[in-house]
Amino acid sequence: MALAVLKSRALNGMDAPEVTVEVHLANGLPAFTIVGLPETEVKESKDRVRAALQNARFDFPAQRITVNLAPADLPKESGRFDLPIALGILAASGQIPADALDQYEFAGELSLSGELRPIRGALAMTFAICQSAQRQQTDARAFILPKENAEEAALVSEARIFPAESLLQVCAHFAAIDPDSKITAHQSRPHSERITYPDFSDVKAQTQAKRALEVAAAGRHSVLLIGPPGTGKSMLASRFPGILPGMTDQEALESAAVQSLSNGFHLTKWKQRPYRNPHHTASAVALVGGGCKN
């Protein structure tokens, strides 16, 4: 077939909207074009994909290759589209079977040797896959992604995660006749929910401020601490998560998905209420992208 269609995910703030990766091979002078509002990282995938296919001993088609990332008005960034683009080229050129591709979603950055490198936002993408399936009342597609992201993505209990180490392993999964040659679904390990926070009882005096925080925690209100430096605002704020109720699974997933967008999530933080302590000189950009300690 000269056309292959695969599914992937973009990142748009906290959301991970679905992206359709369409790969078309046509006669004409050899060319490789990517359309659909790609950022520079996505445009550079042409060179990564070509080298990865050649080093994996696949034939790179000497045809006019057009890759469309739909919807066209959604910006596409990072190298997560390398894997679906490479698989689309192989499926469109008949080098791998295309029958089961519509049952999966794909994300992963390729090295020049064909190895899969980890991506950011894996948990947000997995969460979006399951949420989309629930809204449409259908079964969620399985998700093939780099092995380093599997444990993070598997925090979504309903998801089916297939971790891969290389492009060759993914291709063997679809071309294999023997079921033992396929990628094994990832089984998540249970995580300890024992979480420790700075003890609220360590704060001496500050009776009025402590009472305000207790009321805010009990009623799920916002609270604003104002005062000169050194009066204990940061000390109180750092202990505030310790008097909040434990996080539900839904809250933990949403919090972890946000942290995974900037590679700030670690499994040790699962179900731990986030606390950030920005320096008073931090700019607005630093507050959004970093510039603080957890």
Backbone bond lengths (Angstrom), bond angles and torsions (degrees), N, CA, C in turn:
res aa  C-N    CA-C-N  psi(-1)  N-CA   C-N-CA  omega(-1)  CA-C   N-CA-C  phi
1 M - - - 1.461 - - 1.515 109.49 -
2 A 1.349 116.70 148.89 1.460 121.33 -178.38 1.511 111.98 -97.33
3 L 1.327 116.85 0.19 1.462 120.75 -179.30 1.525 109.27 -134.82
4 A 1.322 115.70 133.17 1.461 121.21 176.38 1.513 108.79 -131.26
5 V 1.343 116.41 141.90 1.465 122.14 -178.20 1.524 108.81 -128.15
6 L 1.334 115.92 125.14 1.459 121.96 179.22 1.518 109.38 -129.40
7 K 1.321 116.11 166.81 1.457 121.29 -179.77 1.530 110.31 -116.08
8 S 1.322 115.02 142.67 1.453 122.06 175.45 1.524 107.68 -145.67
9 R 1.341 116.49 -167.72 1.463 121.70 -179.25 1.520 109.92 -138.28
10 A 1.327 115.35 141.85 1.458 121.72 170.94 1.521 108.17 -101.30
11 L 1.312 116.77 176.43 1.462 122.00 173.96 1.516 108.32 -121.51
12 N 1.330 114.98 127.14 1.457 121.05 179.07 1.523 107.16 -135.40
13 G 1.343 115.16 87.45 1.454 118.81 -172.93 1.516 109.37 66.75
14 M 1.332 117.06 -127.81 1.459 121.28 178.48 1.523 112.13 -81.19
15 D 1.308 118.25 -14.17 1.455 121.85 -176.51 1.526 110.64 -88.61
16 A 1.324 115.48 156.37 1.459 121.89 174.93 1.521 107.63 -130.72
17 P 1.341 117.16 77.82 1.470 120.20 -176.56 1.522 112.00 -66.53
18 E 1.314 114.37 150.63 1.464 120.89 -179.67 1.523 110.55 -69.05
19 V 1.325 115.98 139.79 1.462 122.65 176.68 1.522 108.20 -123.72
20 T 1.314 116.40 128.87 1.456 122.03 175.75 1.524 109.20 -94.18
21 V 1.317 116.32 121.21 1.468 122.05 -179.58 1.522 107.68 -100.10
22 E 1.324 116.07 109.44 1.464 122.08 -179.48 1.522 108.67 -107.15
23 V 1.333 116.19 126.95 1.463 121.79 -179.45 1.526 108.48 -120.42
24 H 1.335 116.24 123.36 1.460 121.73 -177.99 1.517 109.85 -123.25
25 L 1.333 115.78 132.80 1.457 121.95 175.62 1.523 108.72 -109.08
26 A 1.327 116.13 129.23 1.468 120.71 -178.13 1.518 109.16 -134.29
27 N 1.336 115.39 159.64 1.459 120.37 175.94 1.521 109.96 -71.82
28 G 1.301 115.37 157.46 1.461 120.30 -179.00 1.515 110.63 132.53
29 L 1.320 115.53 -175.59 1.456 119.41 178.58 1.525 110.05 -63.69
30 P 1.342 117.59 140.10 1.471 120.04 179.89 1.523 111.49 -57.23
31 A 1.331 115.40 129.44 1.461 121.82 178.83 1.517 108.01 -156.75
32 F 1.325 115.68 159.05 1.467 121.70 -178.94 1.520 106.45 -137.98
33 T 1.333 116.35 108.33 1.455 121.90 -175.92 1.519 110.36 -122.55
34 I 1.331 115.86 134.09 1.468 122.06 176.22 1.520 108.03 -116.72
35 V 1.322 117.41 122.73 1.458 122.59 179.16 1.523 109.04 -122.29
36 G 1.329 116.08 165.33 1.462 120.35 -179.69 1.506 112.61 112.96
37 L 1.330 117.41 35.12 1.458 124.04 178.18 1.528 112.01 60.93
38 P 1.358 118.33 52.97 1.467 119.80 178.73 1.519 111.52 -82.55
39 E 1.341 116.52 141.14 1.452 121.20 171.43 1.524 109.21 -78.10
40 T 1.336 116.52 177.21 1.459 120.94 -176.20 1.518 111.90 -58.54
41 E 1.374 117.54 -41.29 1.457 119.80 -179.47 1.526 111.65 -59.76
42 V 1.342 116.73 -36.23 1.462 120.34 -179.72 1.525 110.54 -73.75
43 K 1.320 117.57 -38.93 1.467 120.27 178.09 1.523 110.99 -62.35
44 E 1.337 116.11 -36.63 1.461 120.13 -179.81 1.526 112.50 -70.53
45 S 1.314 117.93 -10.88 1.461 120.18 179.43 1.524 111.66 -64.58
46 K 1.325 117.51 -20.13 1.462 120.12 177.65 1.525 110.72 -56.47
47 D 1.307 117.03 -45.22 1.464 120.69 -178.32 1.526 111.34 -72.91
48 R 1.346 116.89 -39.12 1.456 119.47 178.56 1.523 111.35 -64.77
49 V 1.326 116.47 -44.32 1.466 120.74 -178.30 1.518 110.84 -65.76
50 R 1.334 117.36 -43.07 1.463 119.81 -179.54 1.530 110.76 -60.81
51 A 1.329 116.59 -47.59 1.465 119.73 -179.68 1.523 111.76 -65.75
52 A 1.332 116.99 -39.96 1.465 120.18 -179.59 1.525 111.33 -63.41
53 L 1.321 117.50 -42.48 1.465 120.64 179.18 1.523 111.34 -65.03
54 Q 1.312 116.46 -42.48 1.468 119.81 -178.28 1.523 111.09 -68.55
55 N 1.338 117.30 -41.31 1.463 119.86 -179.87 1.522 112.53 -72.21
56 A 1.341 116.73 -20.07 1.462 121.06 175.22 1.528 111.51 -89.07
57 R 1.322 116.02 7.95 1.478 124.03 176.96 1.527 113.33 67.56
58 F 1.324 116.72 29.84 1.457 120.51 170.62 1.524 109.15 -95.13
59 D 1.310 116.83 160.26 1.461 121.73 175.98 1.521 109.10 -86.08
60 F 1.324 116.13 126.83 1.465 119.15 174.84 1.529 107.46 -89.56
61 P 1.338 118.43 118.20 1.473 121.04 -173.18 1.527 112.27 -60.23
62 A 1.316 115.42 129.95 1.467 120.98 175.81 1.526 108.41 -87.72
63 Q 1.343 115.56 60.47 1.453 122.56 -177.50 1.527 109.29 -133.69
64 R 1.305 115.45 -179.61 1.460 120.82 176.11 1.531 108.12 -85.37
65 I 1.326 116.52 110.03 1.464 122.25 -176.05 1.528 108.68 -102.73
66 T 1.322 115.63 124.38 1.464 120.94 176.50 1.515 108.52 -120.88
67 V 1.325 115.69 124.52 1.463 122.32 178.20 1.518 108.15 -113.06
68 N 1.325 116.14 122.70 1.462 121.45 178.78 1.515 109.22 -112.86
69 L 1.341 115.87 125.11 1.462 121.97 177.21 1.520 107.89 -104.87
70 A 1.326 116.48 102.65 1.461 121.50 -175.48 1.528 110.50 -102.78
71 P 1.333 117.86 145.79 1.463 129.03 5.89 1.530 112.74 -75.60
72 A 1.321 115.31 149.21 1.455 120.62 -172.82 1.522 113.64 -72.00
73 D 1.343 118.01 -19.78 1.467 119.80 -177.00 1.529 112.82 -92.16
74 L 1.346 117.54 3.50 1.462 121.24 179.49 1.529 109.08 -100.27
75 P 1.346 118.30 120.58 1.470 119.76 178.82 1.529 111.36 -61.45
76 K 1.333 116.22 138.36 1.470 122.24 178.56 1.526 108.58 -116.04
77 E 1.322 117.06 128.76 1.462 120.56 -178.85 1.525 110.63 -137.50
78 S 1.328 115.96 167.47 1.463 127.62 178.64 1.533 111.11 73.03
79 G 1.326 114.44 177.20 1.463 119.87 -175.82 1.508 114.26 -93.92
80 R 1.333 118.49 13.73 1.465 120.44 -175.22 1.521 112.93 -66.90
81 F 1.337 117.88 -15.80 1.462 119.80 -178.61 1.526 112.75 -89.26
82 D 1.336 118.33 -0.19 1.464 120.67 179.50 1.523 111.77 -57.72
83 L 1.340 116.10 -49.02 1.471 119.90 -176.53 1.524 112.28 -63.02
84 P 1.341 120.86 -51.17 1.468 118.09 179.38 1.528 113.30 -63.75
85 I 1.335 118.36 -32.83 1.469 119.81 177.75 1.523 110.08 -65.82
86 A 1.334 117.20 -45.25 1.463 120.60 179.75 1.525 111.25 -62.36
87 L 1.343 116.72 -44.29 1.459 120.10 178.96 1.522 111.08 -65.20
88 G 1.337 116.72 -36.29 1.459 119.88 177.96 1.519 112.04 -62.87
89 I 1.335 116.65 -40.93 1.468 120.33 178.36 1.527 110.15 -64.18
90 L 1.335 116.64 -43.51 1.461 119.79 -179.90 1.528 111.46 -65.83
91 A 1.348 116.88 -39.58 1.463 119.41 179.48 1.524 111.29 -69.79
92 A 1.326 116.87 -41.29 1.470 119.83 -179.21 1.520 111.64 -66.95
93 S 1.325 117.24 -29.96 1.470 120.60 179.31 1.520 112.16 -90.92
94 G 1.324 118.24 2.35 1.457 121.83 175.83 1.505 115.09 78.70
95 Q 1.335 118.37 16.98 1.470 120.14 -177.93 1.531 112.56 -86.65
96 I 1.339 117.28 -18.84 1.465 121.16 172.42 1.525 107.77 -135.52
97 P 1.341 118.27 153.48 1.470 120.17 177.33 1.527 110.74 -66.09
98 A 1.317 115.40 143.67 1.464 120.50 -178.86 1.525 112.70 -108.29
99 D 1.330 117.54 4.75 1.459 120.73 -172.31 1.533 112.62 -62.41
100 A 1.333 116.98 -42.14 1.465 120.36 -171.26 1.520 113.35 -99.63
101 L 1.312 119.22 4.29 1.459 121.10 -175.46 1.523 112.72 -63.47
102 D 1.338 117.11 -29.44 1.459 119.62 -177.60 1.523 112.72 -74.95
103 Q 1.329 118.43 -5.86 1.463 121.74 178.26 1.526 112.54 -91.34
104 Y 1.353 116.58 0.91 1.459 121.09 -174.75 1.523 110.41 -131.06
105 E 1.328 114.17 160.79 1.452 121.86 164.86 1.526 107.17 -120.42
106 F 1.333 115.87 152.08 1.453 120.22 -171.00 1.524 110.55 -131.76
107 A 1.334 115.21 146.32 1.462 121.31 173.02 1.514 107.83 -159.82
108 G 1.321 116.64 138.58 1.460 120.09 178.76 1.506 110.86 165.58
109 E 1.318 115.51 140.90 1.464 121.35 176.02 1.520 108.92 -93.19
110 L 1.324 116.65 136.69 1.458 122.35 -178.25 1.519 111.04 -98.18
111 S 1.326 115.56 138.35 1.457 119.68 167.03 1.527 107.72 -84.63
112 L 1.324 117.36 171.81 1.459 120.15 -178.82 1.528 111.53 -67.67
113 S 1.324 117.33 -20.75 1.464 120.77 178.42 1.524 112.84 -87.71
114 G 1.331 116.99 -6.02 1.457 120.71 -179.38 1.512 114.01 97.28
115 E 1.349 117.60 1.57 1.464 120.26 176.01 1.527 109.86 -73.86
116 L 1.336 115.95 151.28 1.463 121.03 179.41 1.520 109.97 -94.93
117 R 1.317 116.33 130.03 1.459 122.19 179.04 1.521 109.60 -105.40
118 P 1.335 117.22 149.30 1.473 120.11 -177.47 1.515 112.34 -64.97
119 I 1.314 115.41 155.51 1.454 123.21 -179.42 1.521 108.50 -122.99
120 R 1.307 117.16 164.80 1.456 120.78 175.34 1.530 108.99 -97.66
121 G 1.317 115.33 155.35 1.461 120.25 178.35 1.513 114.48 80.59
122 A 1.346 117.94 17.70 1.472 119.63 -178.01 1.522 111.72 -62.18
123 L 1.324 116.52 -40.49 1.469 119.60 -179.31 1.522 110.71 -68.01
124 A 1.324 117.68 -40.72 1.462 120.71 177.96 1.529 110.81 -62.17
125 M 1.329 116.88 -38.51 1.462 120.60 179.62 1.525 110.79 -68.41
126 T 1.331 116.98 -43.74 1.466 120.61 179.56 1.519 110.69 -63.68
127 F 1.319 116.05 -42.49 1.466 121.13 178.65 1.524 110.33 -60.27
128 A 1.345 117.26 -41.29 1.463 121.68 179.97 1.525 111.47 -66.74
129 I 1.324 117.24 -35.98 1.470 120.52 178.58 1.525 110.36 -60.74
130 C 1.327 116.76 -47.05 1.466 120.25 -178.42 1.524 111.62 -70.75
131 Q 1.332 117.34 -38.38 1.459 120.17 177.76 1.523 111.17 -63.20
132 S 1.332 116.82 -40.88 1.461 120.78 178.71 1.523 111.35 -64.35
133 A 1.328 117.00 -39.89 1.462 120.51 178.87 1.527 111.20 -66.03
134 Q 1.331 116.99 -37.34 1.465 120.25 178.13 1.521 111.39 -65.30
135 R 1.336 116.35 -41.35 1.473 118.99 179.07 1.525 111.44 -64.83
136 Q 1.335 116.24 -37.59 1.462 120.13 -178.20 1.529 112.33 -88.57
137 Q 1.347 116.11 -3.22 1.463 122.40 179.62 1.533 111.18 55.52
138 T 1.330 114.55 47.20 1.460 121.77 177.41 1.530 108.56 -130.01
139 D 1.307 115.37 171.34 1.462 120.04 175.87 1.527 109.37 -75.52
140 A 1.318 116.11 138.11 1.463 120.72 179.40 1.516 109.99 -70.79
141 R 1.321 116.19 141.78 1.458 120.54 175.54 1.523 109.95 -68.18
142 A 1.321 115.83 151.34 1.456 120.44 172.64 1.532 108.68 -71.80
143 F 1.319 115.99 157.15 1.464 121.14 -174.25 1.528 108.68 -124.11
144 I 1.333 116.30 119.21 1.460 122.14 175.71 1.522 107.92 -101.71
145 L 1.316 116.59 124.62 1.463 121.58 -175.69 1.523 108.91 -152.36
146 P 1.337 118.57 171.24 1.473 120.65 -178.77 1.521 112.50 -60.21
147 K 1.330 114.69 149.11 1.466 120.97 -176.28 1.521 111.86 -59.71
148 E 1.346 117.77 -35.25 1.460 121.01 -177.93 1.521 112.82 -64.79
149 N 1.329 117.79 -21.25 1.464 121.82 -178.97 1.525 112.92 -96.47
150 A 1.333 117.83 -2.24 1.468 120.32 -170.70 1.518 112.31 -66.36
151 E 1.327 118.03 -45.21 1.465 120.60 -176.43 1.524 110.44 -63.67
152 E 1.318 116.29 -39.03 1.468 120.58 178.18 1.521 110.78 -65.17
153 A 1.344 116.84 -47.70 1.466 120.67 -177.79 1.524 111.89 -65.91
154 A 1.335 117.21 -30.65 1.459 121.04 -177.23 1.518 113.09 -72.70
155 L 1.328 118.77 -3.76 1.458 120.45 174.41 1.525 111.06 -63.65
156 V 1.325 116.95 -23.60 1.469 120.90 173.84 1.527 106.75 -80.52
157 S 1.309 116.30 104.99 1.466 120.66 -168.92 1.523 113.28 -62.76
158 E 1.333 117.98 -29.92 1.466 120.05 -177.37 1.527 112.91 -80.76
159 A 1.325 117.56 -10.16 1.462 120.50 -173.27 1.522 111.39 -79.90
160 R 1.328 115.33 149.81 1.469 122.16 172.41 1.527 107.31 -107.95
161 I 1.322 115.94 111.07 1.455 122.19 -172.97 1.522 109.83 -108.34
162 F 1.332 115.92 130.08 1.465 121.73 177.03 1.528 108.40 -121.01
163 P 1.331 117.08 100.58 1.459 120.21 -178.09 1.524 111.72 -80.42
164 A 1.319 116.32 137.85 1.464 121.73 -179.27 1.518 110.04 -129.72
165 E 1.327 115.80 149.28 1.452 121.20 179.81 1.516 112.65 -100.32
166 S 1.331 117.22 -21.19 1.456 119.39 -175.51 1.521 110.67 -154.70
167 L 1.325 114.79 165.91 1.464 121.21 175.98 1.528 110.31 -63.27
168 L 1.324 117.58 -39.10 1.465 120.85 179.68 1.523 111.20 -61.19
169 Q 1.326 117.31 -39.03 1.464 120.19 179.79 1.524 111.19 -65.23
170 V 1.330 117.17 -38.98 1.466 120.32 178.55 1.527 110.03 -66.85
171 C 1.336 117.00 -42.65 1.467 120.32 179.53 1.530 110.70 -64.00
172 A 1.337 116.72 -39.35 1.463 119.94 178.55 1.519 111.09 -64.53
173 H 1.334 117.08 -30.72 1.463 121.09 178.93 1.519 110.93 -61.54
174 F 1.325 117.38 -38.28 1.465 120.59 -177.63 1.528 112.29 -88.72
175 A 1.327 117.09 -24.37 1.460 119.80 -177.88 1.515 112.59 -93.49
176 A 1.354 118.29 -13.32 1.460 121.22 -173.50 1.524 111.76 -70.97
177 I 1.307 114.68 138.78 1.467 121.50 173.30 1.524 109.68 -91.90
178 D 1.335 115.92 -37.66 1.458 121.94 178.45 1.531 109.30 -78.22
179 P 1.331 118.78 122.46 1.476 120.35 179.78 1.524 113.51 -57.95
180 D 1.335 117.44 -27.43 1.465 120.38 -179.48 1.523 111.97 -68.76
181 S 1.324 117.18 -16.47 1.462 120.95 -179.56 1.524 112.49 -86.98
182 K 1.324 116.15 -6.84 1.456 119.64 -178.94 1.525 111.28 -81.38
183 I 1.320 116.06 162.50 1.458 121.14 177.90 1.523 108.92 -69.08
184 T 1.312 115.80 134.50 1.461 120.80 179.65 1.522 110.15 -82.80
185 A 1.317 116.24 134.32 1.466 120.65 178.03 1.521 109.80 -62.28
186 H 1.305 115.47 140.70 1.464 120.98 -176.75 1.525 110.28 -76.83
187 Q 1.323 115.57 134.48 1.457 121.44 176.61 1.523 107.93 -107.41
188 S 1.322 116.79 117.31 1.457 120.65 -176.84 1.520 110.40 -72.05
189 R 1.326 115.19 144.10 1.461 121.00 176.83 1.531 109.38 -88.27
190 P 1.336 117.42 145.00 1.469 118.92 177.13 1.517 110.27 -64.63
191 H 1.331 115.62 140.55 1.454 121.32 -178.79 1.517 109.72 -108.16
192 S 1.294 114.40 138.84 1.459 119.42 177.85 1.524 109.67 -67.70
193 E 1.330 115.75 134.44 1.458 119.93 -179.58 1.528 111.76 -99.87
194 R 1.332 116.31 13.03 1.456 118.92 177.47 1.518 109.11 -76.36
195 I 1.301 116.02 113.86 1.460 122.13 -174.80 1.518 108.40 -122.18
196 T 1.295 115.52 135.48 1.466 120.26 178.64 1.519 109.54 -117.26
197 Y 1.321 115.61 136.84 1.462 123.04 175.89 1.534 107.98 -123.37
198 P 1.322 117.30 160.86 1.475 118.81 170.53 1.525 110.18 -56.46
199 D 1.314 116.24 138.19 1.461 121.52 -172.09 1.527 110.99 -75.40
200 F 1.333 115.52 126.37 1.467 121.04 179.98 1.536 111.26 -64.85
201 S 1.329 115.89 -26.39 1.473 119.22 -178.21 1.525 112.23 -73.84
202 D 1.329 117.83 -9.50 1.462 120.46 177.78 1.522 112.19 -69.62
203 V 1.335 116.16 -20.33 1.461 120.81 -176.80 1.530 109.06 -78.08
204 K 1.309 116.14 119.36 1.456 121.49 178.45 1.530 109.62 -94.91
205 A 1.315 115.74 144.93 1.468 121.56 -177.63 1.528 108.77 59.20
206 Q 1.336 118.30 -139.02 1.470 122.54 -178.13 1.526 110.55 50.39
207 T 1.304 117.03 40.50 1.468 121.07 -174.43 1.517 112.38 -59.99
208 Q 1.315 116.75 -43.95 1.467 119.84 -177.14 1.526 111.13 -66.78
209 A 1.339 116.51 -43.80 1.467 119.76 -179.70 1.526 110.99 -66.45
210 K 1.322 116.95 -40.85 1.465 119.99 179.51 1.527 110.64 -64.52
211 R 1.315 117.27 -38.70 1.460 120.63 178.14 1.517 110.53 -64.87
212 A 1.335 117.42 -39.36 1.466 120.72 179.15 1.529 110.78 -64.43
213 L 1.338 117.18 -40.71 1.459 120.20 178.73 1.528 111.39 -67.31
214 E 1.310 117.95 -37.83 1.459 121.13 178.36 1.528 111.15 -64.34
215 V 1.329 116.51 -40.92 1.466 120.48 177.76 1.530 109.99 -65.56
216 A 1.346 116.28 -42.31 1.463 120.00 179.62 1.522 111.14 -63.61
217 A 1.349 117.35 -40.11 1.461 120.62 179.69 1.521 111.30 -67.49
218 A 1.337 116.79 -42.04 1.468 120.68 -178.27 1.521 111.70 -67.77
219 G 1.327 116.52 -38.69 1.458 119.84 -177.39 1.512 115.14 -98.25
220 R 1.367 116.96 4.21 1.469 122.23 -178.79 1.533 111.04 56.09
221 H 1.336 114.97 45.41 1.456 120.88 178.01 1.530 110.05 -98.09
222 S 1.321 115.80 162.83 1.455 120.93 169.99 1.528 108.45 -81.96
223 V 1.322 115.45 156.99 1.462 119.33 179.87 1.526 108.51 -143.02
224 L 1.322 116.69 141.93 1.462 122.55 -179.79 1.518 108.48 -124.93
225 L 1.336 116.38 123.21 1.454 122.61 179.43 1.529 109.21 -102.69
226 I 1.312 116.54 124.34 1.458 121.72 -178.47 1.527 108.54 -126.32
227 G 1.327 115.62 135.67 1.458 119.18 178.14 1.512 110.86 170.90
228 P 1.329 117.56 166.13 1.460 121.16 -179.84 1.529 111.25 -67.72
229 P 1.336 118.16 162.67 1.465 120.70 178.61 1.519 112.18 -58.61
230 G 1.336 115.74 142.00 1.453 121.07 175.48 1.510 115.90 88.39
231 T 1.317 117.37 5.64 1.467 119.08 -178.30 1.533 112.97 -90.19
232 G 1.349 117.71 -3.10 1.461 120.01 175.00 1.515 115.41 104.38
233 K 1.334 118.45 14.29 1.473 120.14 -178.20 1.528 111.12 -63.44
234 S 1.328 116.97 -49.52 1.472 120.10 -179.24 1.525 111.09 -65.94
235 M 1.326 117.75 -37.14 1.455 121.41 178.51 1.530 110.41 -61.36
236 L 1.313 117.05 -44.33 1.457 121.06 178.56 1.530 111.29 -67.20
237 A 1.340 115.86 -43.99 1.463 119.89 -177.49 1.525 111.35 -64.01
238 S 1.339 117.62 -38.28 1.463 120.27 -179.08 1.520 112.21 -66.70
239 R 1.325 116.79 -23.52 1.458 121.39 179.79 1.518 112.73 -96.11
240 F 1.310 116.76 -7.58 1.464 121.04 -178.55 1.530 112.15 -62.18
241 P 1.375 120.79 -42.08 1.472 119.03 179.47 1.518 113.27 -59.11
242 G 1.341 117.55 -25.77 1.449 120.14 -177.66 1.514 114.43 -70.48
243 I 1.334 118.35 -18.31 1.469 120.17 178.68 1.528 111.47 -104.56
244 L 1.328 116.87 4.34 1.459 120.38 176.24 1.523 110.32 -83.51
245 P 1.335 118.11 155.52 1.470 120.00 176.42 1.522 110.40 -61.94
246 G 1.334 116.12 155.82 1.457 120.27 176.68 1.522 111.53 -61.97
247 M 1.313 116.03 150.02 1.464 120.88 -178.13 1.529 110.71 -74.67
248 T 1.315 116.09 138.35 1.462 120.83 172.04 1.527 108.46 -76.28
249 D 1.330 116.08 168.27 1.465 119.66 178.44 1.528 111.00 -59.94
250 Q 1.340 116.79 -41.06 1.465 120.45 -179.65 1.525 111.07 -64.25
251 E 1.331 117.04 -44.32 1.462 120.41 178.98 1.529 111.07 -64.58
252 A 1.332 116.15 -40.57 1.464 119.85 -179.88 1.517 111.09 -64.27
253 L 1.333 117.83 -40.11 1.457 121.13 179.12 1.523 111.00 -65.34
254 E 1.336 116.51 -43.80 1.457 119.66 -179.56 1.527 111.18 -64.17
255 S 1.331 116.74 -43.11 1.459 120.84 178.97 1.522 111.26 -64.14
256 A 1.338 116.29 -45.69 1.463 119.73 -179.62 1.515 111.78 -66.40
257 A 1.335 117.32 -34.77 1.466 120.55 178.71 1.519 110.81 -63.76
258 V 1.328 117.07 -40.22 1.462 120.30 177.90 1.526 110.18 -64.56
259 Q 1.335 117.29 -43.93 1.455 120.39 -179.60 1.518 112.20 -66.18
260 S 1.333 117.57 -31.58 1.464 120.23 -178.68 1.523 112.28 -70.70
261 L 1.338 117.44 -18.55 1.462 119.93 179.39 1.514 111.71 -63.57
262 S 1.329 117.22 -28.50 1.464 121.05 -179.23 1.527 111.33 -115.09
263 N 1.340 117.12 22.48 1.462 122.46 -178.26 1.523 111.94 57.98
264 G 1.336 116.37 27.26 1.455 119.31 -178.47 1.508 114.18 -96.40
265 F 1.343 117.91 3.78 1.454 120.33 -176.66 1.521 110.75 -96.07
266 H 1.327 115.59 136.14 1.454 122.25 173.23 1.522 107.71 -129.34
267 L 1.322 115.51 148.14 1.464 119.49 -177.02 1.517 112.23 -61.19
268 T 1.330 117.10 -25.01 1.457 119.70 178.23 1.524 111.85 -68.12
269 K 1.333 117.39 -15.05 1.465 121.25 -179.85 1.532 112.46 -96.06
270 W 1.321 116.75 7.49 1.459 119.69 -177.93 1.523 110.84 -60.04
271 K 1.312 116.34 127.14 1.462 125.57 -179.25 1.532 113.03 64.99
272 Q 1.310 117.24 17.37 1.457 120.84 175.14 1.518 108.72 -96.62
273 R 1.316 116.15 124.29 1.458 119.34 -178.98 1.522 109.99 -64.41
274 P 1.326 117.16 129.06 1.464 119.58 -174.33 1.525 112.48 -71.35
275 Y 1.308 115.31 145.73 1.460 122.21 174.50 1.525 107.50 -139.17
276 R 1.327 116.30 129.93 1.458 121.21 179.42 1.522 108.89 -124.20
277 N 1.318 114.97 140.32 1.453 121.25 -176.06 1.525 109.73 -125.17
278 P 1.335 117.74 76.69 1.473 119.63 -178.31 1.519 111.26 -69.93
279 H 1.314 115.20 146.79 1.464 119.66 175.66 1.523 109.37 -69.82
280 H 1.313 116.87 149.92 1.468 118.87 -174.39 1.531 111.98 -67.63
281 T 1.352 117.86 -14.28 1.469 119.93 177.74 1.526 112.42 -94.17
282 A 1.349 118.18 1.79 1.460 120.67 -176.19 1.521 111.12 -65.48
283 S 1.343 115.04 138.26 1.464 120.62 177.97 1.524 109.91 -80.22
284 A 1.329 115.38 172.15 1.483 119.73 178.35 1.517 110.86 -62.69
285 V 1.336 117.06 -37.98 1.472 119.89 179.23 1.520 110.28 -65.53
286 A 1.324 116.69 -40.35 1.461 119.66 179.78 1.521 111.16 -66.22
287 L 1.324 118.02 -34.65 1.461 120.85 179.47 1.517 111.44 -64.83
288 V 1.332 116.07 -35.53 1.466 119.93 -179.18 1.520 110.61 -79.86
289 G 1.335 117.14 -44.18 1.450 120.59 -172.04 1.500 116.67 -99.72
290 G 1.310 118.26 -4.51 1.469 120.25 -178.06 1.509 110.11 152.90
291 G 1.325 116.28 -140.46 1.453 120.96 176.85 1.505 114.05 70.52
292 C 1.335 117.74 26.19 1.451 120.73 179.88 1.497 109.35 -150.32
293 K 1.286 116.46 168.43 1.457 121.05 176.14 1.528 109.02 -114.88
294 N 1.322 115.35 146.58 1.467 119.96 -179.51 1.506 110.12 -85.26
